[in-house]
Amino acid sequence: MNQSPKKLIIKDKNTVETYPLDEILNKTLFGDALKILKKIPSNSVDLVFLDPPYYLQLPQKQLKRWNVKTSVEGVDDDWDKFESFEDYDNFIKKILVETKRIMKEKAALWIISTYHSIFRIGAILQDLEYWLLSNVIWLKTNPMPNWLGVRFTNATETLIWAIKNKDVKGYTFDKNAAKKYGIGKVGANVWTIPLCTGKERMKDNEGKKLHSTQKPIELLKRIILTTSKEGDIILDPMAGLGTAGYVAKALKRDFIMIEKEEKYIEGIQRRFEEELLIDFEKEKIRKDIS
């Protein structure tokens, strides 16, 4: 499981037709997920965490706080922009078709989004005959404020947990771990977790957040502990800053990550190299694990 940071990144090449599994294990593939997924062997991973673009359809004008007129650091990245709902749906469908092929028979799929697109994603999953086991509501204790005050503050995101089809039996689910994170003594489908802040939030050279939707360690810890086992392979096709692989490594799982944005690739490299950050995050990851 030891991984040298210098060997962490593999830049995808058009000349490569297939990646042997042992060559990409505990690596981050730098390139387009739609191209790279086709090169990963079938029936090879135990859990997929998919954090796709949300297609927020934000207005072109810059968002401002109504009282002081300063800018809001929202999601205004090019990777979240699509021509239409049809364009977005086709993108999601292509990803999910390849994901299903790569998943082992009993593998788990987790996919996260906001109300902007989670219902579209759910329909696509069902059209592709995935079997939806549960949805989990991520309740944020520190959501982004609703500056205009014209609608409810969006304090939740939805995760869908699915398997390849309804006939799959014996998939991994640790009910005792689920109870630790539920409500009272019940392994309920509501997880109360704050957004990334402080040391956990990665910054760029100007001190601004490096990724607009960096997922918290705690979220990935719960997914991995409840629906995978030590030694399993975790795939994240849109890795961002590599939280899924980072947590997988700390929890004695293997990982394969894919990311196409160079600034995020550099963030992943830095994250695995900075020992102080690793120590801080490992402490968080291992908390409450017995």
N, C-alpha and C positions, 0 to 999 in steps of 0.2 A: 504493500500500500504506500510505501514511501515514494514521493514524487519530486524530482528535481525541478524547480521552477523554470530553469533554462530549457527543459525539454517539454514544457507544458503545452506549448502552442505548435500546431501544425497548420501551415497555410495550404488551403485546398488548391489543387491544380487540375485543370481541365483534362490533363493527360491521365489522371488517375481514374480508373473505372470502378474499382472496388477497394474498400479499406478492410483488410483483415482485422478481426476484432481485437486481437492481442496488440496490434500496432496503434490503436486509438483509445485503448483503455487508460483512463486517468489522464486524458488529453483534452485540449480544447481545439476544435477545428475552426479555423478562421476562414469564413466564406459564407455563401448563401445557403440557408437551410434547405431550400427547395431542391438544390443541386446535390448537396452533401448527403441528405437523407437517403437518396437513391443509391448511394455507394456503401451504405451500412448493411451488413448481412441480415437476412430475415431471422426472426425468432431468436433475438440475441439480447434483449434487455428485459429487466424485471419491473421497472417502474419508469414512467415518463412524466416529467413535470413540464407542462407547456404554458408559457406566459406570453401569449401572442399580443400583437398590437390590439388596442381596444377600439380603434376607430372612433375617437371621441367627437369628431366633427366640430371642432372648436371654431369660433368665428376668426376670420383672418386678422381682425384688429387685435392689438395686444390687450390682454385683460388687465384691468386696473382695480386697485382697492378704492372703494367709493369715497372713503373719508380723507385719505392722504394722497391719492392719485399715484401711488408707487406701483410698479409692475408686480404681477403675480407670476411666480415661477411654476407655471402649469406644464402640461404635456403638449409641447409644440414642436415635436421632433418629426422629421421627414418620414421616419419609419411608421408613424401612426396615421399617415395620410393615404387615402385611396380615392380612386375616381368615383366610385359608387358602391352601394351595398352589394351589387352583383360582383364587382371586382373583389371586394373584401371576402364575400362568401366563397368565391373560387379559390382564393388564397388559402383560407382556412381548410377547405375541403382537400386541397392537394397535400397540405401538411398532415392532415389526419389520415389520409389514405396511406401515406408512407409510414406514418407512426404505427398504424395498425399492423402493417407488414413486419416491422422491426420488433414489435412486442412479442415476448414469449406467450405461450397459450394462457398462462395464469397471471400475466402481467397486469399492473395497474396503470391507468392513465389519470392524471390530475390536470385540469385546465382551469385557468383563472381569468376572470374578466369583471367588468362593471356592468351596470344595467344597459349601457349603450350597445353591447354586443353579446352578452351571455345567452340571451334567448335565441339568437341566431345560431350561436355555436351549439347550443343544446339540440336544436332541430337538425343541424348537420350531423351531429353525433348519432342521432337516432336514424337518420336516413342512411348512414353508413353501417347501421346495425350494431353499433356499440351498445352495451347494456349499462344503463346508468344505475349505479348503486346508491349514491347519496349526493346531496349538495351540502356544502359547508359554507356558512356565512362567516366571513371574517369581519368582526366588529372592531373598528379602529377607536382606540381611546383618545387619539389626538388627530382627528381628521382635519383636512384642509377646510378653513372657514368658508362659509357661503357669503361672499362679500356683498353681493347685490341684494340678498334677502328676498328673492322672488320665488324660491322653492326650498324644499327640505335640504338640509346639509347632507351630502352624500358621505355617510360614515361607514359604508360596508362595501365589500367586494364578495363575489360569489365564486366558489370553487365547485367544479363537478368532478366526482370520482366515478370512473367507469372501467369496465373490462371489455374484452374484445367482442363478446356476444353473450346472449342469455344462457347458453349451455355450459359456460365455464364454471367449474366447481373447484374448490380448494384454493381459491385465491387467498393471499395473505391479508389478515386483519387481526391486529393485536387489540382485543377489546379492553384489556387492562390499561394499556397505554391510552386508549381513547377515553377511558373514564377519568384519567388524570386531567384531561383538558376540557372535559364537558361541564355540565351544570350540576352541582351537587354530586351525587353518586352515579349520575347517568352520563354515558358517553355521548352527549348531545352534539348536534351539528352546528354549534355556535362557538367560535373561538374569539376570545377577546384579546387582541394583540395590538400594541401601538405601532405606528409607522416608524421607520428607521430614523433615529436621531443620534446626536452626539458622535461618539467614536465609530459607531456602526455605519453611519452615513458616509459614504466615500465622497471626497471632494476633488475638484480639479485644481489647477494651478492658481486660479483666482479665488479659491475658497468657496465656489458654488458647487451645488450637488452635481456629481458626475453623471448620474442617471436619474431621470425624472420619476421613474417608478421602481426604484430599488426595493426588492422584497426583503422583509425582516427575516433574520436567522430563525426566530421562533416559529414562524410559519412553515418553513421548510423542515425544521426539526420534527414538527408534529406529523407532517405528511409522511416523512421517511420512517419514523418510528412506528406509526400505526399500520403502514401498508407495505413494508419491506423488511427484509432480514439482513443480518450481517453477511457480507460477501456478495450481496445482490449488486446488479449493475443499474445505475440511475442515468437516464438520458434527459438532457435539457437541450432542445433544439434551438432555443432563442435565449441564450444564457444571460444576456445583460452583463452584470458584474460577477457572475459565477457563483451566486449564493447556493444554488442546488448542489453543485460539485463540491463546494467548500464544506457544506454541512455533511454531505455524503462521506467525504474523506474522514471527517472527525468522528463519524458514527460507524466507521469500519465497513463502508460500502465502496464500491468502485463507481466511476462516473465516466460519461462521455458528454462533452458540451460542444455546442455550435454557436458561433456568434459572428456577425458580419460587420459590425461597426468597429473600426480600428481603435477609437478612444475607449471602448469597453474592453477590447482585447488587452489594451495596455493596463486598464484597471484590474482585470483578472490577473495579469502577470504580477502587478504590484501587490495585489491582495495575498497571493500565495508566497510572495517573497518577504513581506514585512512581518517579522517574527513577533513583534509586540502586538500587532493587530491579530495575528493568529492566536496568541495566548489569550487575549481578551475574548475573542470570539469562541474559542474552544471552551472557555469557562462557562459562557452562556449556553453553548450547545449541550454540554454535559450536565448542566444543572438539572436536578430532579430525575436523572437517569439512574436506575439501580439495577 
